Structure formats: structure tokens, C-alpha cells
Amino acid sequence: MRKTPCCPRPPPPPPPRLEGIVIDAARLDPPADDPDRPLVIEGAGGLMVPLTEDMLLIDLFARWGLPLVLCARSGLGTLNHTLLSLEALRRRGIAVLGVALIGPPHGENARIIARLGAVKVLGTLPPLDPLAPAPLAATFAAGFRRVDFLAAGAGA
């Protein structure tokens, strides 16, 4: 993998189709609901990432009909990105429990997202170094309310 001064990390792996992998989106379903174990399904890369040649990740989420927590960076560029994402989710009828911001706290961005996005900002997860289970759990407990992540507790 090639690294350059402008791109110190190696490039991402090629899309599955370039490796001969075929994703049958019709066979992708979340596990059965279990009220004792809330489920988190991460949509890596963003809502508009193609899952197949004919389906975006957001379309899979719409098919599942599950409420969603939108995770967004907290800093520069988040207003446009987050408000566009909320619009796309609503256009597809996907229930949004709220927005979780990730990065250094920027109170003004959180306020504007809540107001213009008509959504609850659930909290901000600041950078953690090192990122490890114990500090992550403690930071989450201090900055978020678990009930906000459950569909029954949604007030947004």
C-alpha cells in the first residue's frame, strides 16, 4: 500500500465487486429484536455509500424500517453534511432518534443542528486517547442518556 505526505494512511480496500464478492442485499436482515440487548448496526462510510450497484446503504436502512441514530463529526463541515443527511433520511421515511456528535465539543454546531434539523442532539463523544472499552463506556455514560438510544425513549 502506498503512503504519501498528503495521504499518510494507506488507501481503503477496493469495493467488494472488484474482489469478486457479490452482496445479495435481499438476504441482509437484522437479527430478531431482543429487548434485553439493544442492537447497533453501523453503516460504515456514510448513508450514500453504495452497498451494491443498485442499492445505497440508506436504502437498506429504509427497507429495515428501524429507527436510526445519525453519527456526525462535531466540527467544520458538519452543518451541511448533517442537515443533508437528516433530509435524506426523512425523505425515505426513516425515523431518527437523534444525532450523536463525534469530536471536540462545538456547542454552536449542536445548537444549530438541533434547531434547523428539528432533531435531538444526543450528546458529543470527544476524542479519546487511547480508545479503549473502559474510557469509552465512562465517557458515553457521562455524555449521553442510554434511554435516548432506544426507540421507546425517543422524543425527537
C-alpha positions as CSV (number, residue, x, y, z in Angstrom):
1,M,0.0,0.0,0.0
2,R,1.3,3.4,-1.0
3,K,1.6,6.2,1.5
4,T,2.4,9.9,0.6
5,P,2.9,13.1,2.6
6,C,-0.6,14.1,1.6
7,C,-2.1,10.8,2.4
8,P,-0.2,9.3,5.3
9,R,-2.7,6.4,5.6
10,P,-2.9,3.6,3.0
11,P,-5.9,3.8,0.7
12,P,-9.1,1.9,1.6
13,P,-9.5,-1.6,0.2
14,P,-11.3,-1.9,-3.2
15,P,-15.0,-2.3,-3.3
16,P,-16.2,-5.9,-2.8
17,R,-17.2,-6.3,-6.5
18,L,-13.5,-5.7,-7.6
19,E,-12.6,-8.7,-5.4
20,G,-15.3,-10.9,-7.0
21,I,-17.6,-10.6,-4.0
22,V,-21.3,-10.3,-4.7
23,I,-23.6,-8.8,-2.0
24,D,-27.2,-10.1,-2.1
25,A,-28.9,-7.2,-0.4
26,A,-32.2,-9.0,-0.3
27,R,-30.6,-11.5,2.1
28,L,-29.4,-8.8,4.5
29,D,-31.7,-8.6,7.6
30,P,-31.0,-7.5,11.1
31,P,-31.3,-10.2,13.9
32,A,-34.5,-10.7,15.7
33,D,-35.5,-8.0,18.2
34,D,-34.3,-8.7,21.7
35,P,-35.4,-6.0,24.3
36,D,-32.6,-7.1,26.7
37,R,-29.9,-6.5,24.1
38,P,-30.1,-3.3,22.1
39,L,-28.7,-3.6,18.7
40,V,-26.2,-1.3,17.0
41,I,-25.8,-1.7,13.2
42,E,-23.0,0.6,11.9
43,G,-23.3,1.9,8.4
44,A,-19.7,2.5,7.7
45,G,-18.8,5.2,5.2
46,G,-22.0,7.2,5.2
47,L,-25.6,7.0,4.2
48,M,-25.0,7.4,0.4
49,V,-22.3,4.7,0.1
50,P,-23.3,2.1,-2.5
51,L,-23.9,-1.3,-1.0
52,T,-24.4,-2.9,-4.4
53,E,-24.6,-1.5,-8.0
54,D,-28.3,-0.8,-7.3
55,M,-28.6,0.0,-3.6
56,L,-27.3,2.6,-1.2
57,L,-26.8,1.9,2.5
58,I,-29.6,4.4,3.2
59,D,-32.0,2.3,1.1
60,L,-31.2,-0.8,3.1
61,F,-31.9,1.1,6.3
62,A,-35.2,2.2,4.8
63,R,-36.1,-1.4,4.0
64,W,-35.4,-2.5,7.5
65,G,-37.6,0.2,9.0
66,L,-35.5,0.6,12.1
67,P,-35.0,3.9,14.0
68,L,-31.6,5.4,13.4
69,V,-29.1,7.4,15.4
70,L,-27.1,9.6,13.0
71,C,-23.5,9.9,14.0
72,A,-21.8,13.1,12.7
73,R,-18.5,14.8,13.2
74,S,-18.8,17.8,15.6
75,G,-16.6,20.3,13.8
76,L,-16.2,22.2,10.5
77,G,-18.5,21.0,7.7
78,T,-20.9,19.2,10.0
79,L,-23.8,21.6,9.5
80,N,-24.2,20.9,5.8
81,H,-23.4,17.2,6.0
82,T,-25.7,16.5,8.9
83,L,-28.6,18.6,7.7
84,L,-28.4,17.0,4.2
85,S,-28.3,13.5,5.9
86,L,-31.3,14.3,8.0
87,E,-33.2,15.4,4.9
88,A,-32.3,12.2,3.0
89,L,-33.4,10.1,6.0
90,R,-36.7,11.8,6.3
91,R,-37.3,11.7,2.6
92,R,-37.1,7.9,2.9
93,G,-39.3,7.8,5.9
94,I,-36.6,6.6,8.3
95,A,-37.2,7.5,12.0
96,V,-34.3,9.4,13.5
97,L,-33.8,9.0,17.3
98,G,-31.3,11.8,17.3
99,V,-27.8,12.9,16.3
100,A,-24.6,11.8,18.2
101,L,-21.7,14.2,17.5
102,I,-18.2,12.8,17.5
103,G,-15.2,15.0,18.1
104,P,-14.3,18.1,20.2
105,P,-17.4,19.8,21.5
106,H,-18.7,22.6,19.4
107,G,-21.9,23.9,21.2
108,E,-22.9,26.2,18.4
109,N,-23.0,23.4,15.8
110,A,-25.0,21.2,18.2
111,R,-27.5,24.0,18.7
112,I,-27.9,24.7,15.0
113,I,-28.3,21.0,14.2
114,A,-31.0,20.6,16.8
115,R,-32.9,23.7,15.7
116,L,-32.6,23.6,11.9
117,G,-32.6,19.8,11.8
118,A,-35.6,19.5,14.2
119,V,-33.8,16.7,15.9
120,K,-32.4,15.9,19.4
121,V,-28.7,16.1,19.7
122,L,-28.0,13.2,22.0
123,G,-24.5,14.3,23.1
124,T,-20.9,14.6,22.0
125,L,-18.3,11.9,22.1
126,P,-14.9,13.7,22.4
127,P,-11.7,12.2,21.1
128,L,-10.3,9.5,23.4
129,D,-6.7,8.6,23.6
130,P,-6.4,5.7,23.9
131,L,-9.7,4.5,22.6
132,A,-10.4,1.6,24.9
133,P,-13.5,0.0,26.3
134,A,-13.4,1.4,29.8
135,P,-12.8,5.1,29.0
136,L,-15.3,4.8,26.1
137,A,-18.0,3.4,28.4
138,A,-17.3,6.1,31.1
139,T,-17.4,8.9,28.5
140,F,-20.6,7.6,27.0
141,A,-22.2,7.3,30.4
142,A,-21.2,10.9,31.3
143,G,-22.3,12.5,28.0
144,F,-25.3,10.5,26.8
145,R,-28.5,9.1,28.2
146,R,-29.0,5.4,27.2
147,V,-32.8,5.8,27.0
148,D,-32.3,8.3,24.1
149,F,-30.9,5.4,22.0
150,L,-34.0,3.2,22.5
151,A,-37.0,3.6,20.2
152,A,-39.4,3.6,23.2
153,G,-37.4,6.5,24.7
154,A,-37.4,8.6,21.5
155,G,-38.7,12.1,21.9
156,A,-37.4,13.6,18.7
